[in-house]
Amino acid sequence: MIKKVALTMIVLGLTTSCVSKKIYQDLESQYADLKKERNALADENEGLKTSKNQLELDKNNLQTELSKTKAERDKLATDYEATKKT
């Protein structure tokens, strides 16, 4: 008797599935869509990182140029004051 019940339970367990085929396909579709979206976001993130790095380089170059310009301005102002006194 116990063997029959155990065999019946095993057969029932093997013949039924956990989710229906439609639900499984919907989940597979959602997974594929999310994977595509993740890849697109990763690509966008890489592009933004590249842009950020380029902007930081531009900022540093502009700050260097500004410092040089200020130094040149101060030198010219000093030269101007010196020539004004003579």
N, CA, C and O atoms as a GROMACS GRO file, in nm:
protein
  344
    1MET      N    1   0.083  -0.120   0.000
    1MET     CA    2   0.000   0.000   0.000
    1MET      C    3   0.088   0.126   0.000
    1MET      O    4   0.063   0.219  -0.077
    2ILE      N    5   0.188   0.128   0.086
    2ILE     CA    6   0.276   0.244   0.094
    2ILE      C    7   0.352   0.260  -0.037
    2ILE      O    8   0.375   0.373  -0.082
    3LYS      N    9   0.390   0.149  -0.099
    3LYS     CA   10   0.461   0.156  -0.226
    3LYS      C   11   0.373   0.218  -0.333
    3LYS      O   12   0.421   0.297  -0.415
    4LYS      N   13   0.244   0.183  -0.335
    4LYS     CA   14   0.151   0.238  -0.434
    4LYS      C   15   0.136   0.389  -0.415
    4LYS      O   16   0.136   0.464  -0.512
    5VAL      N   17   0.123   0.433  -0.291
    5VAL     CA   18   0.107   0.575  -0.261
    5VAL      C   19   0.234   0.651  -0.300
    5VAL      O   20   0.226   0.759  -0.358
    6ALA      N   21   0.348   0.596  -0.267
    6ALA     CA   22   0.474   0.660  -0.300
    6ALA      C   23   0.492   0.667  -0.451
    6ALA      O   24   0.534   0.769  -0.504
    7LEU      N   25   0.459   0.557  -0.521
    7LEU     CA   26   0.469   0.555  -0.666
    7LEU      C   27   0.373   0.655  -0.729
    7LEU      O   28   0.408   0.723  -0.826
    8THR      N   29   0.253   0.665  -0.677
    8THR     CA   30   0.155   0.760  -0.728
    8THR      C   31   0.203   0.903  -0.706
    8THR      O   32   0.188   0.988  -0.794
    9MET      N   33   0.261   0.930  -0.593
    9MET     CA   34   0.312   1.065  -0.564
    9MET      C   35   0.427   1.099  -0.658
    9MET      O   36   0.435   1.212  -0.708
   10ILE      N   37   0.513   1.005  -0.683
   10ILE     CA   38   0.626   1.029  -0.772
   10ILE      C   39   0.576   1.056  -0.914
   10ILE      O   40   0.622   1.149  -0.980
   11VAL      N   41   0.480   0.976  -0.961
   11VAL     CA   42   0.426   0.994  -1.095
   11VAL      C   43   0.357   1.130  -1.105
   11VAL      O   44   0.375   1.200  -1.205
   12LEU      N   45   0.280   1.168  -1.006
   12LEU     CA   46   0.214   1.299  -1.006
   12LEU      C   47   0.316   1.412  -1.006
   12LEU      O   48   0.299   1.513  -1.074
   13GLY      N   49   0.420   1.395  -0.929
   13GLY     CA   50   0.525   1.497  -0.922
   13GLY      C   51   0.597   1.515  -1.054
   13GLY      O   52   0.633   1.627  -1.091
   14LEU      N   53   0.619   1.408  -1.125
   14LEU     CA   54   0.691   1.414  -1.252
   14LEU      C   55   0.603   1.461  -1.367
   14LEU      O   56   0.654   1.520  -1.462
   15THR      N   57   0.473   1.436  -1.360
   15THR     CA   58   0.386   1.473  -1.471
   15THR      C   59   0.336   1.616  -1.462
   15THR      O   60   0.294   1.672  -1.564
   16THR      N   61   0.339   1.676  -1.346
   16THR     CA   62   0.293   1.815  -1.335
   16THR      C   63   0.415   1.906  -1.334
   16THR      O   64   0.522   1.870  -1.286
   17SER      N   65   0.396   2.024  -1.389
   17SER     CA   66   0.506   2.120  -1.389
   17SER      C   67   0.479   2.228  -1.286
   17SER      O   68   0.366   2.243  -1.238
   18CYS      N   69   0.583   2.303  -1.252
   18CYS     CA   70   0.570   2.406  -1.150
   18CYS      C   71   0.496   2.528  -1.203
   18CYS      O   72   0.415   2.588  -1.132
   19VAL      N   73   0.523   2.565  -1.327
   19VAL     CA   74   0.456   2.680  -1.388
   19VAL      C   75   0.406   2.641  -1.525
   19VAL      O   76   0.458   2.549  -1.588
   20SER      N   77   0.303   2.712  -1.569
   20SER     CA   78   0.251   2.680  -1.701
   20SER      C   79   0.347   2.730  -1.808
   20SER      O   80   0.430   2.816  -1.783
   21LYS      N   81   0.334   2.674  -1.927
   21LYS     CA   82   0.423   2.709  -2.037
   21LYS      C   83   0.407   2.857  -2.073
   21LYS      O   84   0.506   2.923  -2.106
   22LYS      N   85   0.286   2.910  -2.067
   22LYS     CA   86   0.262   3.051  -2.100
   22LYS      C   87   0.333   3.143  -2.001
   22LYS      O   88   0.397   3.240  -2.042
   23ILE      N   89   0.322   3.113  -1.874
   23ILE     CA   90   0.388   3.194  -1.771
   23ILE      C   91   0.540   3.186  -1.789
   23ILE      O   92   0.610   3.286  -1.775
   24TYR      N   93   0.588   3.067  -1.820
   24TYR     CA   94   0.732   3.049  -1.840
   24TYR      C   95   0.780   3.132  -1.959
   24TYR      O   96   0.884   3.198  -1.951
   25GLN      N   97   0.705   3.129  -2.068
   25GLN     CA   98   0.743   3.206  -2.186
   25GLN      C   99   0.737   3.356  -2.159
   25GLN      O  100   0.822   3.432  -2.206
   26ASP      N  101   0.637   3.400  -2.083
   26ASP     CA  102   0.628   3.542  -2.045
   26ASP      C  103   0.749   3.583  -1.962
   26ASP      O  104   0.807   3.690  -1.983
   27LEU      N  105   0.786   3.498  -1.868
   27LEU     CA  106   0.902   3.528  -1.786
   27LEU      C  107   1.030   3.527  -1.868
   27LEU      O  108   1.119   3.610  -1.845
   28GLU      N  109   1.042   3.437  -1.962
   28GLU     CA  110   1.158   3.434  -2.051
   28GLU      C  111   1.165   3.563  -2.133
   28GLU      O  112   1.272   3.621  -2.150
   29SER      N  113   1.050   3.607  -2.182
   29SER     CA  114   1.043   3.730  -2.260
   29SER      C  115   1.083   3.851  -2.175
   29SER      O  116   1.160   3.937  -2.218
   30GLN      N  117   1.031   3.857  -2.055
   30GLN     CA  118   1.066   3.966  -1.963
   30GLN      C  119   1.216   3.963  -1.932
   30GLN      O  120   1.280   4.068  -1.926
   31TYR      N  121   1.269   3.846  -1.913
   31TYR     CA  122   1.412   3.831  -1.884
   31TYR      C  123   1.496   3.882  -2.001
   31TYR      O  124   1.594   3.954  -1.981
   32ALA      N  125   1.456   3.845  -2.122
   32ALA     CA  126   1.530   3.890  -2.241
   32ALA      C  127   1.523   4.042  -2.254
   32ALA      O  128   1.622   4.107  -2.285
   33ASP      N  129   1.404   4.100  -2.230
   33ASP     CA  130   1.389   4.245  -2.237
   33ASP      C  131   1.475   4.315  -2.132
   33ASP      O  132   1.542   4.414  -2.161
   34LEU      N  133   1.473   4.263  -2.011
   34LEU     CA  134   1.554   4.322  -1.904
   34LEU      C  135   1.703   4.310  -1.932
   34LEU      O  136   1.781   4.399  -1.900
   35LYS      N  137   1.742   4.200  -1.993
   35LYS     CA  138   1.882   4.180  -2.028
   35LYS      C  139   1.925   4.282  -2.135
   35LYS      O  140   2.034   4.339  -2.126
   36LYS      N  141   1.838   4.306  -2.234
   36LYS     CA  142   1.867   4.406  -2.337
   36LYS      C  143   1.878   4.545  -2.274
   36LYS      O  144   1.967   4.623  -2.306
   37GLU      N  145   1.784   4.574  -2.185
   37GLU     CA  146   1.785   4.704  -2.118
   37GLU      C  147   1.911   4.722  -2.034
   37GLU      O  148   1.972   4.830  -2.033
   38ARG      N  149   1.950   4.617  -1.964
   38ARG     CA  150   2.073   4.621  -1.885
   38ARG      C  151   2.194   4.648  -1.972
   38ARG      O  152   2.280   4.730  -1.937
   39ASN      N  153   2.202   4.580  -2.086
   39ASN     CA  154   2.314   4.601  -2.177
   39ASN      C  155   2.315   4.743  -2.233
   39ASN      O  156   2.421   4.805  -2.245
   40ALA      N  157   2.197   4.795  -2.266
   40ALA     CA  158   2.188   4.932  -2.317
   40ALA      C  159   2.232   5.031  -2.210
   40ALA      O  160   2.303   5.127  -2.240
   41LEU      N  161   2.191   5.008  -2.086
   41LEU     CA  162   2.231   5.097  -1.976
   41LEU      C  163   2.382   5.087  -1.949
   41LEU      O  164   2.446   5.187  -1.916
   42ALA      N  165   2.436   4.968  -1.961
   42ALA     CA  166   2.580   4.951  -1.942
   42ALA      C  167   2.657   5.027  -2.050
   42ALA      O  168   2.758   5.091  -2.022
   43ASP      N  169   2.609   5.019  -2.175
   43ASP     CA  170   2.673   5.092  -2.284
   43ASP      C  171   2.662   5.242  -2.262
   43ASP      O  172   2.759   5.316  -2.282
   44GLU      N  173   2.544   5.287  -2.220
   44GLU     CA  174   2.524   5.430  -2.192
   44GLU      C  175   2.615   5.476  -2.078
   44GLU      O  176   2.672   5.584  -2.083
   45ASN      N  177   2.628   5.392  -1.977
   45ASN     CA  178   2.715   5.424  -1.863
   45ASN      C  179   2.860   5.439  -1.909
   45ASN      O  180   2.929   5.532  -1.866
   46GLU      N  181   2.906   5.350  -1.993
   46GLU     CA  182   3.043   5.359  -2.045
   46GLU      C  183   3.062   5.487  -2.125
   46GLU      O  184   3.165   5.554  -2.113
   47GLY      N  185   2.963   5.522  -2.207
   47GLY     CA  186   2.970   5.646  -2.283
   47GLY      C  187   2.976   5.767  -2.193
   47GLY      O  188   3.052   5.861  -2.218
   48LEU      N  189   2.896   5.766  -2.088
   48LEU     CA  190   2.896   5.877  -1.993
   48LEU      C  191   3.028   5.887  -1.918
   48LEU      O  192   3.077   5.996  -1.891
   49LYS      N  193   3.086   5.773  -1.883
   49LYS     CA  194   3.216   5.774  -1.816
   49LYS      C  195   3.322   5.834  -1.907
   49LYS      O  196   3.406   5.912  -1.863
   50THR      N  197   3.319   5.796  -2.035
   50THR     CA  198   3.414   5.849  -2.131
   50THR      C  199   3.397   6.000  -2.145
   50THR      O  200   3.495   6.075  -2.147
   51SER      N  201   3.272   6.044  -2.154
   51SER     CA  202   3.244   6.189  -2.164
   51SER      C  203   3.292   6.261  -2.040
   51SER      O  204   3.349   6.370  -2.049
   52LYS      N  205   3.268   6.203  -1.924
   52LYS     CA  206   3.310   6.264  -1.798
   52LYS      C  207   3.462   6.280  -1.794
   52LYS      O  208   3.513   6.385  -1.757
   53ASN      N  209   3.532   6.175  -1.834
   53ASN     CA  210   3.679   6.182  -1.834
   53ASN      C  211   3.729   6.290  -1.930
   53ASN      O  212   3.822   6.363  -1.897
   54GLN      N  213   3.667   6.299  -2.047
   54GLN     CA  214   3.707   6.401  -2.143
   54GLN      C  215   3.679   6.541  -2.089
   54GLN      O  216   3.760   6.631  -2.105
   55LEU      N  217   3.564   6.558  -2.025
   55LEU     CA  218   3.530   6.688  -1.968
   55LEU      C  219   3.626   6.726  -1.855
   55LEU      O  220   3.662   6.842  -1.840
   56GLU      N  221   3.667   6.628  -1.776
   56GLU     CA  222   3.763   6.656  -1.669
   56GLU      C  223   3.898   6.698  -1.727
   56GLU      O  224   3.962   6.789  -1.676
   57LEU      N  225   3.939   6.632  -1.836
   57LEU     CA  226   4.063   6.672  -1.902
   57LEU      C  227   4.053   6.814  -1.957
   57LEU      O  228   4.145   6.894  -1.943
   58ASP      N  229   3.938   6.844  -2.020
   58ASP     CA  230   3.917   6.979  -2.073
   58ASP      C  231   3.919   7.082  -1.960
   58ASP      O  232   3.978   7.189  -1.974
   59LYS      N  233   3.855   7.048  -1.849
   59LYS     CA  234   3.852   7.139  -1.733
   59LYS      C  235   3.994   7.165  -1.682
   59LYS      O  236   4.030   7.279  -1.654
   60ASN      N  237   4.072   7.058  -1.669
   60ASN     CA  238   4.210   7.074  -1.621
   60ASN      C  239   4.293   7.159  -1.717
   60ASN      O  240   4.372   7.243  -1.674
   61ASN      N  241   4.274   7.137  -1.848
   61ASN     CA  242   4.346   7.218  -1.946
   61ASN      C  243   4.305   7.365  -1.937
   61ASN      O  244   4.389   7.454  -1.945
   62LEU      N  245   4.176   7.389  -1.921
   62LEU     CA  246   4.128   7.527  -1.910
   62LEU      C  247   4.178   7.593  -1.782
   62LEU      O  248   4.210   7.712  -1.782
   63GLN      N  249   4.184   7.517  -1.673
   63GLN     CA  250   4.235   7.574  -1.549
   63GLN      C  251   4.383   7.609  -1.563
   63GLN      O  252   4.429   7.712  -1.513
   64THR      N  253   4.458   7.523  -1.630
   64THR     CA  254   4.600   7.550  -1.655
   64THR      C  255   4.614   7.676  -1.741
   64THR      O  256   4.697   7.763  -1.713
   65GLU      N  257   4.533   7.684  -1.845
   65GLU     CA  258   4.538   7.801  -1.933
   65GLU      C  259   4.500   7.928  -1.857
   65GLU      O  260   4.560   8.034  -1.878
   66LEU      N  261   4.400   7.918  -1.770
   66LEU     CA  262   4.359   8.033  -1.690
   66LEU      C  263   4.472   8.078  -1.598
   66LEU      O  264   4.497   8.197  -1.585
   67SER      N  265   4.538   7.983  -1.535
   67SER     CA  266   4.651   8.017  -1.446
   67SER      C  267   4.762   8.086  -1.524
   67SER      O  268   4.819   8.185  -1.477
   68LYS      N  269   4.792   8.036  -1.642
   68LYS     CA  270   4.895   8.099  -1.725
   68LYS      C  271   4.853   8.240  -1.765
   68LYS      O  272   4.934   8.333  -1.762
   69THR      N  273   4.728   8.256  -1.802
   69THR     CA  274   4.678   8.388  -1.843
   69THR      C  275   4.682   8.486  -1.727
   69THR      O  276   4.719   8.602  -1.745
   70LYS      N  277   4.645   8.439  -1.607
   70LYS     CA  278   4.651   8.527  -1.490
   70LYS      C  279   4.795   8.566  -1.459
   70LYS      O  280   4.822   8.681  -1.426
   71ALA      N  281   4.886   8.471  -1.471
   71ALA     CA  282   5.027   8.500  -1.446
   71ALA      C  283   5.079   8.601  -1.548
   71ALA      O  284   5.153   8.693  -1.514
   72GLU      N  285   5.039   8.584  -1.673
   72GLU     CA  286   5.080   8.678  -1.778
   72GLU      C  287   5.020   8.817  -1.752
   72GLU      O  288   5.087   8.918  -1.771
   73ARG      N  289   4.895   8.820  -1.710
   73ARG     CA  290   4.829   8.948  -1.678
   73ARG      C  291   4.903   9.020  -1.565
   73ARG      O  292   4.929   9.140  -1.572
   74ASP      N  293   4.935   8.943  -1.460
   74ASP     CA  294   5.006   9.003  -1.346
   74ASP      C  295   5.144   9.054  -1.390
   74ASP      O  296   5.187   9.161  -1.346
   75LYS      N  297   5.213   8.980  -1.475
   75LYS     CA  298   5.344   9.023  -1.524
   75LYS      C  299   5.330   9.150  -1.607
   75LYS      O  300   5.408   9.244  -1.592
   76LEU      N  301   5.230   9.154  -1.694
   76LEU     CA  302   5.208   9.272  -1.776
   76LEU      C  303   5.170   9.392  -1.690
   76LEU      O  304   5.213   9.504  -1.717
   77ALA      N  305   5.090   9.369  -1.585
   77ALA     CA  306   5.052   9.478  -1.495
   77ALA      C  307   5.176   9.531  -1.424
   77ALA      O  308   5.191   9.652  -1.407
   78THR      N  309   5.263   9.441  -1.381
   78THR     CA  310   5.387   9.481  -1.315
   78THR      C  311   5.476   9.559  -1.412
   78THR      O  312   5.531   9.663  -1.376
   79ASP      N  313   5.489   9.509  -1.534
   79ASP     CA  314   5.569   9.579  -1.636
   79ASP      C  315   5.510   9.717  -1.666
   79ASP      O  316   5.583   9.815  -1.683
   80TYR      N  317   5.379   9.725  -1.672
   80TYR     CA  318   5.311   9.851  -1.701
   80TYR      C  319   5.339   9.952  -1.589
   80TYR      O  320   5.370  10.068  -1.614
   81GLU      N  321   5.327   9.902  -1.465
   81GLU     CA  322   5.353   9.992  -1.351
   81GLU      C  323   5.499  10.038  -1.353
   81GLU      O  324   5.529  10.154  -1.321
   82ALA      N  325   5.589   9.950  -1.389
   82ALA     CA  326   5.732   9.983  -1.394
   82ALA      C  327   5.759  10.087  -1.503
   82ALA      O  328   5.837  10.180  -1.482
   83THR      N  329   5.696  10.072  -1.617
   83THR     CA  330   5.719  10.169  -1.726
   83THR      C  331   5.648  10.301  -1.697
   83THR      O  332   5.692  10.406  -1.743
   84LYS      N  333   5.541  10.297  -1.622
   84LYS     CA  334   5.469  10.418  -1.587
   84LYS      C  335   5.552  10.505  -1.491
   84LYS      O  336   5.544  10.628  -1.495
   85LYS      N  337   5.631  10.441  -1.406
   85LYS     CA  338   5.713  10.513  -1.308
   85LYS      C  339   5.835  10.575  -1.373
   85LYS      O  340   5.887  10.674  -1.322
   86THR      N  341   5.882  10.520  -1.482
   86THR     CA  342   6.004  10.575  -1.543
   86THR      C  343   5.974  10.683  -1.643
   86THR      O  344   6.066  10.739  -1.703
   0.00000   0.00000   0.00000
